[in-house]
Amino acid sequence: MKRNIRNDFLVFGAPAIEEAEIQEVVASMRSGWLGTGPKVARFEKDFCAYKDARYAVAVNSGTAALHLSIIAADIKPGDEVITTALTFCATVNAIIHSGARPVLADVDPFTMNIDSNQIERKITPRTRAILPVHFAGRPCNMDAISDISERHDLKIIEDCAHAIETEYKGYKAGTTGDFGCFSFYVTKNVATGEGGMVLTQREEDAARIKMLALHGMSKDAWKRFSDEDYKHYQVEECGFKYNMMDLQAGIGIHQLQRVENNWKKRRELWNFYQQSLSGFPIELPSDPEPNTRHAYHLYTVLIDPSVAMISRDDFIETMTRKNIGTGVHYRSIPEHPYYQKTFGWKPEDYPNAMRIGQQTVSLPISAKLNTEDLDRVVEAVQDILTYDKARDAHIAYVYATA
Ligand SMILES: Cc1ncc(COP(=O)(O)O)c(C=O)c1O
C-alpha cells in the first residue's frame, strides 16, 4: 500500500502559543510559586472583565467547572438534568458524578444545538436544570431556554467549552444562565493545557464553588497561598481537588489578551472554508444566526456517503494519509456502550444527533494556521471528493487502493 507521508503533519487543534506565555511560565518556575496564587486571581479578574460577568472562579478543567456548578445549583441525587445528545462525554459525566440523572434531548439539525421543543418533551416532576452546550461556538436559543426555565423553575448551567467569544442578542455566553462553564483544554480558544472557569451571578455560589474546588476547606485555606499570617482552616464540606495552578493561569492571562485577534483569524478561516468548499457534495455548517456572535471554535462538515460516495471514516483516513489531522465532534452520546448499558439509551431515539455523529468531520481551524495550511486542507478535501471519470472512482478510493 503506497503511503505519501510528508513530514509536516497538520495537527488538529494545535494551540497558538507565543513567547509571552512561555516567559510567564518560566517566571513562575523561577519564583517557585507553581500552585494556586496571584496569577490565578489575576486570570479570574481578567476573564470576568472580558465576559462582563459578576464572579469568576478558576478550576483545573471544564469538567470540574461543570461538576461544581451542578452541585452549587443544589442538584441532588435522583434529580434530572436535561442536556444535548450531541456533546463531549464530559458534559454527561459531570451530571452523573453529581449523582443526578442525565436526560438527553435531540438537537436541531441545522444549528446542531439542543432543540428547545425536545427539552419541553423531556421535562418531568424531577427535572431541576437544563444544561445547554453552545456547540462549535454557535449560541443556543437562549430566549427559548430561559422561557422554559422560568415556566418550570429550572436552573440553567451553560456548557461554554466552545464558546468563549460567543454572544446571543448582546449577552455573552455563560452570563445568561445561573452558571457558565469554560474549558481551557489544549484545543480550546484559550488554552492553558488543562483548565476551566465558572462564571456565576451570585456571590454565594462563587464562594461555594471556590470552597468545593479545594477540598471543601473554609476560605481561610486560600490564605495558605499568600504571604499573609497563617490561619487555621476548617473543612466545611467534602470537596474536591479542582484548583487551578499559577502555571496554568500564567498561560491563560496572555492567551486571553489575544482572544479577540485569534477570533478574527478563525472567522477568516471559517469564511474561507465556506467559500472554497461550496459546490462540493458535502453539507457545510449553516451561517451564524442574526444578532449572535459565533466563536468559530469548530468547522464541521457532514459527509453523507450516498451523496459524497465516500464514508466519513474513509474520508478521515484519506485526510490522515494526506498528513492532515481532523476531528469528530461528536459521535452522539447514546452510541457509547456505557450510557446504553446504564440508561438504556438508543441512538435512533435521537435521530438528528445520530446522523450528525455518523457523518461529521471537523477540519483544522486553529489561529495557528496560515493561508498555505488552509490551501492544503481545501486541496485535500477537493481531491478526495472529485470524481475520476476515467477510473469511474473517487480519487480517495484510488489512493486507498494504490
Ligand atoms: C462541550 C465540552 N464540554 C466539556 C468539556 C470538558 O472540558 P475539559 O476537557 O477542560 O474538562 C469539553 C472539552 O473538551 C467540551 O468540548
The ligand as a Gaussian input file, in Angstrom:
#p B3LYP/6-31G(d) Opt

LIG

0 1
 C      -18.534000      20.502000      25.062000
 C      -17.495000      20.204000      26.104000
 N      -17.867000      20.130000      27.385000
 C      -16.975000      19.893000      28.367000
 C      -15.644000      19.699000      28.093000
 C      -14.704000      19.378000      29.213000
 O      -13.646000      20.261000      29.323000
 P      -12.228000      19.779000      29.931000
 O      -11.577000      18.908000      28.909000
 O      -11.498000      21.051000      30.171000
 O      -12.526000      19.038000      31.190000
 C      -15.201000      19.785000      26.771000
 C      -13.761000      19.614000      26.466000
 O      -13.277000      19.021000      25.623000
 C      -16.153000      20.027000      25.739000
 O      -15.774000      20.104000      24.456000

